[in-house]
Amino acid sequence: MSAVLTAIHVAFAVAAALIVWRIITGPSILDRAVASDVLLTLVMCVLGAEMAINHHTRTLPLLLIIAAVGVFGSISIARFVARKDEDTK
């Protein structure tokens, strides 16, 4: 079981590193927005996996808060980009 947990930790760490790299080097704001959404999703997956491995639901409110932040963040970025596109026309 410890080998499986180590593989899961490595996979999550590699994914997080690649996502952070995309956030830093993203050529546009939309690339960075998508990468930040993916990072929030990855954090939610890590918390969900931790809940499943340790058989508890203590972090469920945190999962809900992260999901809400992700949705509201995506909406605000979409509105910002739409407003910016209207200004350039």
The first five atom37 places (N, CA, C, CB, O) and aatype in JSON, in Angstrom:
{
  "aatype": [12, 15, 0, 19, 10, 16, 0, 9, 8, 19, 0, 13, 0, 19, 0, 0, 0, 10, 9, 19, 17, 1, 9, 9, 16, 7, 14, 15, 9, 10, 3, 1, 0, 19, 0, 15, 3, 19, 10, 10, 16, 10, 19, 12, 4, 19, 10, 7, 0, 6, 12, 0, 9, 2, 8, 8, 16, 1, 16, 10, 14, 10, 10, 10, 9, 9, 0, 0, 19, 7, 19, 13, 7, 15, 9, 15, 9, 0, 1, 13, 19, 0, 1, 11, 3, 6, 3, 16, 11],
  "atom_mask": [
    [1, 1, 1, 1, 1],
    [1, 1, 1, 1, 1],
    [1, 1, 1, 1, 1],
    [1, 1, 1, 1, 1],
    [1, 1, 1, 1, 1],
    [1, 1, 1, 1, 1],
    [1, 1, 1, 1, 1],
    [1, 1, 1, 1, 1],
    [1, 1, 1, 1, 1],
    [1, 1, 1, 1, 1],
    [1, 1, 1, 1, 1],
    [1, 1, 1, 1, 1],
    [1, 1, 1, 1, 1],
    [1, 1, 1, 1, 1],
    [1, 1, 1, 1, 1],
    [1, 1, 1, 1, 1],
    [1, 1, 1, 1, 1],
    [1, 1, 1, 1, 1],
    [1, 1, 1, 1, 1],
    [1, 1, 1, 1, 1],
    [1, 1, 1, 1, 1],
    [1, 1, 1, 1, 1],
    [1, 1, 1, 1, 1],
    [1, 1, 1, 1, 1],
    [1, 1, 1, 1, 1],
    [1, 1, 1, 0, 1],
    [1, 1, 1, 1, 1],
    [1, 1, 1, 1, 1],
    [1, 1, 1, 1, 1],
    [1, 1, 1, 1, 1],
    [1, 1, 1, 1, 1],
    [1, 1, 1, 1, 1],
    [1, 1, 1, 1, 1],
    [1, 1, 1, 1, 1],
    [1, 1, 1, 1, 1],
    [1, 1, 1, 1, 1],
    [1, 1, 1, 1, 1],
    [1, 1, 1, 1, 1],
    [1, 1, 1, 1, 1],
    [1, 1, 1, 1, 1],
    [1, 1, 1, 1, 1],
    [1, 1, 1, 1, 1],
    [1, 1, 1, 1, 1],
    [1, 1, 1, 1, 1],
    [1, 1, 1, 1, 1],
    [1, 1, 1, 1, 1],
    [1, 1, 1, 1, 1],
    [1, 1, 1, 0, 1],
    [1, 1, 1, 1, 1],
    [1, 1, 1, 1, 1],
    [1, 1, 1, 1, 1],
    [1, 1, 1, 1, 1],
    [1, 1, 1, 1, 1],
    [1, 1, 1, 1, 1],
    [1, 1, 1, 1, 1],
    [1, 1, 1, 1, 1],
    [1, 1, 1, 1, 1],
    [1, 1, 1, 1, 1],
    [1, 1, 1, 1, 1],
    [1, 1, 1, 1, 1],
    [1, 1, 1, 1, 1],
    [1, 1, 1, 1, 1],
    [1, 1, 1, 1, 1],
    [1, 1, 1, 1, 1],
    [1, 1, 1, 1, 1],
    [1, 1, 1, 1, 1],
    [1, 1, 1, 1, 1],
    [1, 1, 1, 1, 1],
    [1, 1, 1, 1, 1],
    [1, 1, 1, 0, 1],
    [1, 1, 1, 1, 1],
    [1, 1, 1, 1, 1],
    [1, 1, 1, 0, 1],
    [1, 1, 1, 1, 1],
    [1, 1, 1, 1, 1],
    [1, 1, 1, 1, 1],
    [1, 1, 1, 1, 1],
    [1, 1, 1, 1, 1],
    [1, 1, 1, 1, 1],
    [1, 1, 1, 1, 1],
    [1, 1, 1, 1, 1],
    [1, 1, 1, 1, 1],
    [1, 1, 1, 1, 1],
    [1, 1, 1, 1, 1],
    [1, 1, 1, 1, 1],
    [1, 1, 1, 1, 1],
    [1, 1, 1, 1, 1],
    [1, 1, 1, 1, 1],
    [1, 1, 1, 1, 1]
  ],
  "atom_positions": [
    [[0.82, -1.2, 0.0], [0.0, 0.0, 0.0], [0.86, 1.26, 0.0], [-0.93, 0.0, 1.2], [0.48, 2.27, -0.6]],
    [[2.01, 1.22, 0.66], [2.85, 2.42, 0.71], [3.43, 2.74, -0.66], [3.98, 2.23, 1.72], [3.67, 3.91, -0.96]],
    [[3.66, 1.74, -1.5], [4.15, 2.01, -2.86], [3.09, 2.73, -3.68], [4.56, 0.7, -3.56], [3.4, 3.61, -4.47]],
    [[1.84, 2.35, -3.49], [0.75, 3.01, -4.2], [0.61, 4.46, -3.74], [-0.58, 2.25, -3.99], [0.44, 5.36, -4.56]],
    [[0.69, 4.68, -2.43], [0.61, 6.05, -1.91], [1.77, 6.91, -2.4], [0.58, 6.03, -0.38], [1.59, 8.08, -2.7]],
    [[2.95, 6.33, -2.47], [4.1, 7.07, -2.98], [3.9, 7.43, -4.45], [5.39, 6.24, -2.81], [4.22, 8.54, -4.87]],
    [[3.37, 6.5, -5.22], [3.1, 6.78, -6.64], [2.05, 7.88, -6.78], [2.63, 5.5, -7.36], [2.16, 8.73, -7.66]],
    [[1.04, 7.86, -5.93], [0.01, 8.9, -5.97], [0.6, 10.25, -5.62], [-1.15, 8.56, -5.02], [0.31, 11.25, -6.27]],
    [[1.43, 10.29, -4.57], [2.07, 11.55, -4.18], [2.95, 12.1, -5.3], [2.9, 11.36, -2.9], [2.95, 13.3, -5.57]],
    [[3.7, 11.23, -5.94], [4.58, 11.66, -7.04], [3.76, 12.18, -8.21], [5.5, 10.49, -7.5], [4.1, 13.21, -8.8]],
    [[2.69, 11.48, -8.55], [1.84, 11.92, -9.67], [1.21, 13.28, -9.39], [0.73, 10.88, -9.93], [1.19, 14.15, -10.26]],
    [[0.7, 13.47, -8.18], [0.12, 14.77, -7.82], [1.18, 15.87, -7.81], [-0.56, 14.68, -6.45], [0.91, 16.99, -8.24]],
    [[2.37, 15.57, -7.34], [3.44, 16.57, -7.29], [3.89, 16.97, -8.69], [4.63, 16.05, -6.49], [4.1, 18.15, -8.96]],
    [[4.03, 16.0, -9.58], [4.43, 16.3, -10.95], [3.35, 17.13, -11.64], [4.7, 15.01, -11.74], [3.65, 18.1, -12.33]],
    [[2.09, 16.75, -11.45], [0.99, 17.51, -12.05], [0.97, 18.94, -11.52], [-0.35, 16.82, -11.76], [0.79, 19.88, -12.3]],
    [[1.15, 19.11, -10.23], [1.15, 20.46, -9.65], [2.31, 21.29, -10.18], [1.22, 20.39, -8.12], [2.14, 22.47, -10.47]],
    [[3.48, 20.68, -10.32], [4.62, 21.41, -10.85], [4.38, 21.86, -12.3], [5.89, 20.55, -10.77], [4.73, 22.98, -12.67]],
    [[3.8, 20.98, -13.1], [3.51, 21.36, -14.49], [2.45, 22.45, -14.57], [3.06, 20.13, -15.28], [2.52, 23.33, -15.43]],
    [[1.47, 22.38, -13.69], [0.42, 23.41, -13.69], [0.98, 24.76, -13.26], [-0.75, 23.0, -12.77], [0.67, 25.78, -13.87]],
    [[1.81, 24.76, -12.24], [2.42, 26.02, -11.79], [3.32, 26.59, -12.89], [3.24, 25.81, -10.48], [3.37, 27.8, -13.09]],
    [[4.02, 25.71, -13.6], [4.84, 26.17, -14.72], [3.97, 26.85, -15.78], [5.62, 24.99, -15.34], [4.36, 27.87, -16.33]],
    [[2.79, 26.28, -16.06], [1.89, 26.88, -17.05], [1.35, 28.22, -16.55], [0.73, 25.93, -17.37], [1.18, 29.15, -17.34]],
    [[1.09, 28.33, -15.26], [0.61, 29.6, -14.72], [1.68, 30.67, -14.86], [0.2, 29.43, -13.23], [1.37, 31.82, -15.19]],
    [[2.92, 30.32, -14.61], [4.02, 31.29, -14.68], [4.33, 31.67, -16.12], [5.26, 30.72, -14.01], [4.53, 32.85, -16.41]],
    [[4.36, 30.71, -17.03], [4.8, 30.98, -18.39], [3.67, 31.12, -19.4], [5.71, 29.89, -18.85], [3.93, 31.31, -20.59]],
    [[2.43, 31.05, -18.95], [1.3, 31.13, -19.88], [1.36, 32.38, -20.72], [0.0, 0.0, 0.0], [1.51, 33.48, -20.18]],
    [[1.23, 32.24, -22.04], [1.34, 33.44, -22.87], [0.15, 34.39, -22.74], [1.49, 33.04, -24.3], [0.29, 35.59, -22.99]],
    [[-1.0, 33.9, -22.37], [-2.16, 34.79, -22.26], [-2.83, 34.61, -20.9], [-3.17, 34.53, -23.4], [-2.55, 33.66, -20.16]],
    [[-3.71, 35.53, -20.59], [-4.43, 35.45, -19.32], [-5.39, 34.27, -19.3], [-5.19, 36.75, -19.06], [-5.66, 33.7, -18.25]],
    [[-5.9, 33.9, -20.47], [-6.79, 32.75, -20.51], [-6.05, 31.44, -20.22], [-7.48, 32.67, -21.88], [-6.59, 30.55, -19.57]],
    [[-4.81, 31.33, -20.7], [-4.0, 30.15, -20.37], [-3.76, 30.07, -18.87], [-2.65, 30.19, -21.12], [-3.84, 29.0, -18.27]],
    [[-3.48, 31.2, -18.27], [-3.25, 31.22, -16.82], [-4.54, 30.92, -16.06], [-2.7, 32.58, -16.39], [-4.5, 30.26, -15.03]],
    [[-5.67, 31.39, -16.57], [-6.96, 31.13, -15.91], [-7.31, 29.65, -15.96], [-8.07, 31.95, -16.56], [-7.76, 29.08, -14.97]],
    [[-7.1, 29.04, -17.11], [-7.38, 27.6, -17.23], [-6.44, 26.82, -16.33], [-7.24, 27.13, -18.7], [-6.87, 25.87, -15.67]],
    [[-5.18, 27.2, -16.28], [-4.22, 26.5, -15.43], [-4.58, 26.66, -13.95], [-2.8, 27.02, -15.68], [-4.43, 25.72, -13.18]],
    [[-5.05, 27.83, -13.56], [-5.44, 28.0, -12.16], [-6.68, 27.18, -11.83], [-5.69, 29.48, -11.85], [-6.8, 26.67, -10.71]],
    [[-7.6, 27.05, -12.78], [-8.75, 26.17, -12.56], [-8.32, 24.72, -12.42], [-9.75, 26.31, -13.71], [-8.83, 23.99, -11.58]],
    [[-7.38, 24.32, -13.24], [-6.87, 22.95, -13.15], [-6.14, 22.74, -11.83], [-5.93, 22.64, -14.34], [-6.23, 21.67, -11.23]],
    [[-5.41, 23.76, -11.37], [-4.73, 23.64, -10.07], [-5.73, 23.5, -8.93], [-3.83, 24.86, -9.83], [-5.53, 22.69, -8.02]],
    [[-6.81, 24.27, -8.98], [-7.85, 24.12, -7.95], [-8.48, 22.73, -8.02], [-8.93, 25.19, -8.12], [-8.78, 22.13, -6.98]],
    [[-8.68, 22.23, -9.22], [-9.23, 20.88, -9.37], [-8.26, 19.84, -8.82], [-9.54, 20.58, -10.85], [-8.68, 18.86, -8.19]],
    [[-6.98, 20.04, -9.05], [-5.98, 19.12, -8.52], [-5.97, 19.15, -6.99], [-4.6, 19.47, -9.06], [-5.86, 18.1, -6.35]],
    [[-6.09, 20.32, -6.41], [-6.15, 20.43, -4.95], [-7.38, 19.7, -4.42], [-6.17, 21.92, -4.5], [-7.32, 19.02, -3.4]],
    [[-8.5, 19.85, -5.13], [-9.7, 19.14, -4.72], [-9.51, 17.62, -4.82], [-10.89, 19.57, -5.58], [-9.98, 16.88, -3.95]],
    [[-8.83, 17.17, -5.86], [-8.55, 15.73, -5.99], [-7.64, 15.23, -4.89], [-7.93, 15.44, -7.35], [-7.84, 14.14, -4.36]],
    [[-6.65, 16.02, -4.53], [-5.74, 15.64, -3.44], [-6.51, 15.53, -2.13], [-4.57, 16.66, -3.29], [-6.34, 14.57, -1.37]],
    [[-7.37, 16.52, -1.85], [-8.16, 16.46, -0.62], [-9.14, 15.3, -0.63], [-8.91, 17.77, -0.42], [-9.34, 14.64, 0.39]],
    [[-9.74, 15.05, -1.78], [-10.64, 13.9, -1.88], [-9.93, 12.57, -1.7], [0.0, 0.0, 0.0], [-10.45, 11.67, -1.05]],
    [[-8.73, 12.46, -2.27], [-7.95, 11.23, -2.09], [-7.54, 11.06, -0.64], [-6.71, 11.25, -2.99], [-7.56, 9.96, -0.1]],
    [[-7.17, 12.17, 0.0], [-6.8, 12.1, 1.42], [-7.99, 11.68, 2.27], [-6.25, 13.46, 1.91], [-7.84, 10.92, 3.22]],
    [[-9.17, 12.18, 1.93], [-10.37, 11.77, 2.68], [-10.65, 10.29, 2.47], [-11.58, 12.61, 2.25], [-11.03, 9.6, 3.42]],
    [[-10.48, 9.8, 1.26], [-10.75, 8.39, 0.97], [-9.72, 7.48, 1.65], [-10.76, 8.14, -0.54], [-10.07, 6.42, 2.16]],
    [[-8.47, 7.9, 1.65], [-7.42, 7.07, 2.25], [-7.57, 7.0, 3.76], [-6.02, 7.62, 1.89], [-7.42, 5.93, 4.36]],
    [[-7.88, 8.15, 4.4], [-7.97, 8.19, 5.86], [-9.38, 7.98, 6.41], [-7.45, 9.51, 6.35], [-9.59, 8.04, 7.62]],
    [[-10.35, 7.74, 5.53], [-11.72, 7.41, 5.93], [-12.34, 8.48, 6.84], [-11.76, 6.07, 6.64], [-12.78, 8.18, 7.95]],
    [[-12.37, 9.72, 6.36], [-13.03, 10.79, 7.12], [-13.65, 11.79, 6.15], [-12.02, 11.5, 8.06], [-13.41, 11.73, 4.95]],
    [[-14.43, 12.7, 6.68], [-15.06, 13.74, 5.86], [-14.83, 15.12, 6.45], [-16.58, 13.47, 5.71], [-15.63, 16.03, 6.21]],
    [[-13.8, 15.29, 7.21], [-13.54, 16.57, 7.86], [-13.2, 17.69, 6.89], [-12.42, 16.42, 8.85], [-13.45, 18.86, 7.18]],
    [[-12.64, 17.36, 5.74], [-12.25, 18.4, 4.8], [-13.3, 18.66, 3.73], [-10.95, 18.02, 4.14], [-13.03, 19.37, 2.76]],
    [[-14.47, 18.11, 3.88], [-15.54, 18.35, 2.91], [-15.94, 19.82, 2.81], [-16.75, 17.53, 3.28], [-16.13, 20.3, 1.69]],
    [[-16.06, 20.58, 3.91], [-16.34, 22.02, 3.76], [-15.26, 22.76, 2.98], [-16.5, 22.66, 5.12], [-15.56, 23.69, 2.23]],
    [[-14.02, 22.36, 3.16], [-12.93, 22.97, 2.41], [-13.07, 22.68, 0.92], [-11.58, 22.47, 2.93], [-12.79, 23.55, 0.09]],
    [[-13.48, 21.48, 0.58], [-13.72, 21.14, -0.83], [-14.8, 22.03, -1.43], [-14.1, 19.67, -0.97], [-14.68, 22.49, -2.57]],
    [[-15.85, 22.26, -0.69], [-16.93, 23.11, -1.18], [-16.47, 24.56, -1.37], [-18.12, 23.07, -0.23], [-16.85, 25.2, -2.34]],
    [[-15.67, 25.06, -0.45], [-15.15, 26.42, -0.57], [-14.24, 26.54, -1.78], [-14.4, 26.82, 0.71], [-14.32, 27.52, -2.52]],
    [[-13.38, 25.55, -2.0], [-12.47, 25.59, -3.14], [-13.27, 25.53, -4.44], [-11.47, 24.41, -3.08], [-12.93, 26.23, -5.4]],
    [[-14.32, 24.72, -4.48], [-15.15, 24.66, -5.69], [-15.82, 26.0, -5.96], [-16.21, 23.57, -5.55], [-15.89, 26.44, -7.11]],
    [[-16.32, 26.65, -4.92], [-16.97, 27.95, -5.1], [-15.97, 29.0, -5.57], [-17.63, 28.41, -3.79], [-16.28, 29.81, -6.44]],
    [[-14.78, 29.0, -5.0], [-13.75, 29.95, -5.42], [-13.39, 29.73, -6.89], [-12.48, 29.82, -4.54], [-13.2, 30.69, -7.64]],
    [[-13.31, 28.48, -7.3], [-13.0, 28.18, -8.69], [-14.06, 28.68, -9.64], [0.0, 0.0, 0.0], [-13.75, 29.25, -10.68]],
    [[-15.31, 28.47, -9.3], [-16.41, 28.92, -10.16], [-16.44, 30.44, -10.23], [-17.76, 28.38, -9.64], [-16.52, 31.01, -11.32]],
    [[-16.39, 31.1, -9.09], [-16.45, 32.56, -9.08], [-15.22, 33.18, -9.74], [-16.59, 33.07, -7.65], [-15.32, 34.21, -10.4]],
    [[-14.07, 32.56, -9.58], [-12.87, 33.05, -10.25], [-12.97, 32.93, -11.75], [0.0, 0.0, 0.0], [-12.57, 33.85, -12.48]],
    [[-13.49, 31.82, -12.23], [-13.65, 31.65, -13.68], [-14.64, 32.65, -14.25], [-14.12, 30.23, -13.99], [-14.41, 33.21, -15.32]],
    [[-15.72, 32.89, -13.54], [-16.71, 33.85, -14.01], [-16.12, 35.26, -14.06], [-17.95, 33.83, -13.1], [-16.33, 35.99, -15.02]],
    [[-15.38, 35.63, -13.03], [-14.82, 36.99, -13.01], [-13.76, 37.17, -14.09], [-14.21, 37.3, -11.64], [-13.67, 38.24, -14.69]],
    [[-12.95, 36.16, -14.35], [-11.95, 36.26, -15.41], [-12.63, 36.34, -16.78], [-10.98, 35.06, -15.36], [-12.2, 37.09, -17.64]],
    [[-13.69, 35.55, -16.96], [-14.42, 35.6, -18.24], [-15.03, 36.98, -18.46], [-15.51, 34.52, -18.28], [-15.01, 37.5, -19.57]],
    [[-15.58, 37.56, -17.41], [-16.16, 38.91, -17.55], [-15.07, 39.95, -17.84], [-16.93, 39.3, -16.26], [-15.28, 40.86, -18.64]],
    [[-13.91, 39.8, -17.19], [-12.8, 40.72, -17.42], [-12.32, 40.64, -18.87], [-11.65, 40.41, -16.46], [-12.08, 41.67, -19.5]],
    [[-12.16, 39.43, -19.38], [-11.69, 39.26, -20.75], [-12.74, 39.75, -21.74], [-11.35, 37.78, -21.03], [-12.39, 40.36, -22.76]],
    [[-14.01, 39.51, -21.46], [-15.07, 39.99, -22.35], [-15.1, 41.51, -22.38], [-16.44, 39.44, -21.92], [-15.27, 42.11, -23.44]],
    [[-14.94, 42.14, -21.24], [-14.92, 43.6, -21.18], [-13.69, 44.16, -21.9], [-14.94, 44.08, -19.71], [-13.77, 45.19, -22.56]],
    [[-12.57, 43.47, -21.77], [-11.35, 43.9, -22.43], [-11.5, 43.78, -23.94], [-10.15, 43.08, -21.94], [-11.0, 44.64, -24.67]],
    [[-12.17, 42.73, -24.43], [-12.41, 42.57, -25.86], [-13.33, 43.67, -26.39], [-13.0, 41.2, -26.14], [-13.14, 44.13, -27.52]],
    [[-14.31, 44.08, -25.62], [-15.21, 45.14, -26.06], [-14.47, 46.48, -26.18], [-16.38, 45.27, -25.09], [-14.79, 47.29, -27.06]],
    [[-13.51, 46.71, -25.31], [-12.75, 47.96, -25.34], [-11.86, 48.06, -26.58], [-11.91, 48.09, -24.09], [-11.61, 49.16, -27.07]],
    [[-11.4, 46.93, -27.08], [-10.49, 46.95, -28.23], [-11.23, 47.09, -29.55], [-9.65, 45.68, -28.26], [-10.61, 47.4, -30.57]],
    [[-12.54, 46.87, -29.57], [-13.31, 46.97, -30.83], [-13.66, 48.37, -31.16], [-14.56, 46.15, -30.75], [-14.3, 48.62, -32.18]]
  ]
}
